[in-house]
Amino acid sequence: MKKIIVVATLFLVFGAVLHAEEKSPQSAVAAEVAAPEKDECILNAKDCGEQALSLQSKIDRLKQEIAKGKKVYSSKELRKLRNKLEDANDILDELLFHPTNK
């Protein structure tokens, strides 16, 4: 009987240790690195806080998000990101190569 109690106690302790490791900040960081998330600010202009992006930094972030591909974004969302990238590039071209800038 004592052996059963000792074995059951060991299982409980071992389970508690595994559960604590799952909740540790280090494993949360590792999970965040392993599974990239959507950038709701660049995709839907949500949760942006007070950040203001320059046109070039917006283009760079759009390229980074598009590079994540279908692992993170749906086909519809990728199309939306590509359209935003195309629009941003058009604006940049207009600013750089407009006849009044020559």
N, C-alpha and C positions, 0 to 999 in steps of 0.2 A: 504494500500500500504506500509506503514511504517513497519507493522508487517512482510510482505513478505521480505522486505529488511533486517530486523533484523534477521529473521530466516535463510535466505540465507547466511548472513554474519557469523552467528554462525556455519553453516555447513562448510563453507570454512575454518574458523579458526580451527574447530575440525578436519577436514581432513588434514590440514597442520600440526597439532600437531601429529596426527597418523603417517603421512609420516615422520616426523622428528624422531619419536621414532623408526621407522623401520631402519633408517640409523644410529642410535646411535651406538657407539662402544660396548656398553654393550650388545645390542641385537646381534651384529655380533659375539661376544664371545660366547653367549648362543647358537647361531646357529652352531658355529664351534664345540662346545661340543656335541650338539645333533646329528650332522651328521659327523661322522669321515670321514676323507679323505684318499685317497690312498697315500702311501709313494712311490713316483716315484723314489726316490733314491734307495731304497731297491728292488723295483720291476724291474725297467728298467735302473738303473744307470744314471738317469737324475736328474738335479737340486741338485746335491750333494754338490756343493760348494767345499770347501777344506777339508771336513770332511773325516777322515780316521777311519775306524772301526776296532777294534780288532776282532778276530774270534769269541770270546765269545759274544761280544756286537752285532755282526751281527746275530748270532744265536738267541739271545734274541729278537732283533727287528723283525726277521722273524717270530718267534713264536707270537709276539704281532700282527703283520699284519695278520697272518693266523687266529688268534682268532677273528678278525673283521668279517670274513666270507663273506657270499654272500650279506650282507648289503652294502658292499663297493666294493668287488672284484667279477669279473665274475668267472665262473668255470675254465676257461682257465688260468686266472691270479692266482687263488688259486693253481692250479696244478703246475704252474711255481714257485710260492713261496715255495711249498712243496718240489719240486725238488732242489731248491736252499738250503733249510734247510737240506735235505738229503746229498747234496754235502758238505756243511759246516761241518756237523757232521762227515762225512767220513774223511775229512781233519783233523779235531780235533782228531779223533781216531788214524789216521795215525801218527800224531805228538806225541800223548801221549803214544801209545802202539807199536811204531815201534821197532823192535828188537835191533836197535842200542841205544835205550834209556834205556835199561835194565842193 
